[in-house]
């Protein structure tokens, strides 16, 4: 392959990688009857559900990638609630970024592993947040998402209820980082590389 062809391909790859970086996930906020929930996700997920039962899906899909249930424990603490829900083995204890206890459980399953966490919001909300996903999420023979346990733990650690002031701060930060300019720049870069390549081929 000629040197200029190599440079052309490298330039295209760099520009595409730059453009794709804006498609990745970030901090996302979801409405529930118990308040606004913040999650730091590796992909963009939407929620058409409401109340205290949230199913987070890829845009245009109905298959839940992550499920969240905000439960009243009826006098049980975090350990007892998790145990009465059938979770006892493969347990890890953690904390959210804002200092709430997490109990994490692994169900090996016959095909995909299931990752489930219980998050203690008893003092502030009288709720225990149960959240789960699978190592692979499929729909109609297509793999929609994959996780390992550590990746799901990072999502669980980012879980937090936020107030309106915090929500507005997140929206303001999003507006600063909108992908419009970056997208235009990446497309312009690709177009410029193509034009330069065509000129080189004339020599």
N, C-alpha and C positions, 0 to 999 in steps of 0.2 A: 504494500500500500504506500502511495506517495506521501511525503511529509505533509503536504497541504491538505490531503484527504484526512490524514490523522488529526490535524489541527481542527479541521471542520467538525469531525465527529466528536472530539473532545469538547469543543465549544457548545455544540448542541446538547451534549450530556450535562454539562455544567448548568446551562440555562434551564433545562427541564427539571433538574434536581432543585434548582432555586425556586422554580414555579411550584413544584409539588410540595415544598416545605410549607406553603401557605394553606394547603389542604388538610394539614394535620390538625388534631384536636387541641383543646385548650381548656381553660376554666369555663364551665357551663353551669347555668342556673336553671332549676326546675321548681315549679310551683306545686305545693301540696297544701292540704288543709291545716297542716301543722306549721307551715311557714316555707320560706324559700330555702332550697337546698343547693349547696355549691359542691361541684365535683370537678376534679382535674382529670380529664379523660384523654386517652390517646387518639380518639376519633370523635367526629361530630355525631351526637345522638340526639334524637328528638323524643318527646313524650306527648302522646295524644291522650294518655290516661290522666286521671286526676284523683282527688281525694287524698287518701293516705296509701294508695296503691299505685305505684309508678312503674311502667314498663318502658324502658329506654330502647329505642329502635333506630336503625339507620334510616335516613330520610327516604321516604317512599316505600319502606318495608313495614310489615306488621309483626315480624318475628322479634321477640325481645332479645336484646343482647345482654342487658343487665336488668334485673328486677329489684325493686325496692318496696318494702312493706314497713310502714310505721305502725307499730303494734302497741296496744296498751297491755302491760304485763299483769294487771289485776293482783298487785301485791307481791309478785315475784321479783327477785333481783336478777341481775344479768345472767349469772350462772344457772339459776333455777329455771329461768325462762328458756335458755338455750337447751338445757337438758330435757325439759318437758316438751320441747319441739322436736326431740329426737336426735339432738347433736351432743355427743359426748367424746368421741374419739378424734385423734389427729388434731388436737387443739393447740393453738398458739395464742398467746396474749400480747396485745399491742396497744398503742395509743393513737388517737387521731392527732392531726397537727395542732388542733386547738385543745388538746388535753382530755379527751373522752376515751374511756376504756373500750377496747375492741376484743371480742373473742372470735377467733377464726377457726373454721373447721374444714377439713378436706374429706370428701367422699370419693374414694377412688373410682367407683362406678365400673360398669362392664365395658364401656366404650370410651366416654369422655369423663374426665374428672369434674366434680362439682365443687366450686369454691363458695363457701357461705360465711358471712360475718354478721355478728350482732354488735351493735354500737349503743353504748349507754347514754341516753339522753333523758334519764328519769328525773333528774333534779330540775331541768329547765322546761321539759316538754311532757313529762310523764309518759315518755315513749321509749321503746327500744326499736332502733332501725335495723331491720334484717335486709341484707342485700346479698344477691348471689348471681353467679354466672357459671359458665362451663369452660373447660380448656379449649373446646371448639364449639362454635355455634353454627348449625347448618339449617338451610331451608331449601327445599326442592333440589337436593343434591349439590347445592353450592355452599361453600364455606364462607360465612359472613364475617366471622371474627375468630381470633385465637388469643388465648391468654395463658400465661403461666401463673403460678400462685403468687410470686413476688410482684408481678405486674398488677394483679388484682389487689394485693395488699396496699400498693401505692395509691390506687383509686380509693380504697377504704380509708386510708389515712387522710385523704383530702376531704372526706365527707364533713360537711358543717352546715348548720343552720345559720343564715345570715339575715341581718336587718336591712331596711330600705337604704340606709346610708352606705352600707357595704355593697349592696347591689348596684347602686348608682356609681360607686367607685369602679366596680368591675366593668360596667357598661362604658364608662369614660375611658378606661384602659383599652377596651376592645376597639373603640373608635379611633384611638391612636394607632392601632396595629391592624387596621383594615387592609385586606390584601389587594385592594384596587391598584395602588401605585406599584406595588411589587409585581403584580400580574402583568401590568402594562409594560413595566421595565423588562421583565423576562421575555415577553413576546417580542418586544422591540429588539432585544438582544439576539434572539433567534433569527429574526428577519434580517438584521444587520450582518450576521454571520453568513446567511445564505447569499445575500447580495455580494459580500466580499468574495465568497467562494466562486460565484459566477464570473466575477471580474478576473480572478486568478486563472480561471480556465480559458480565458480569451488570450492569455499570453503564451 
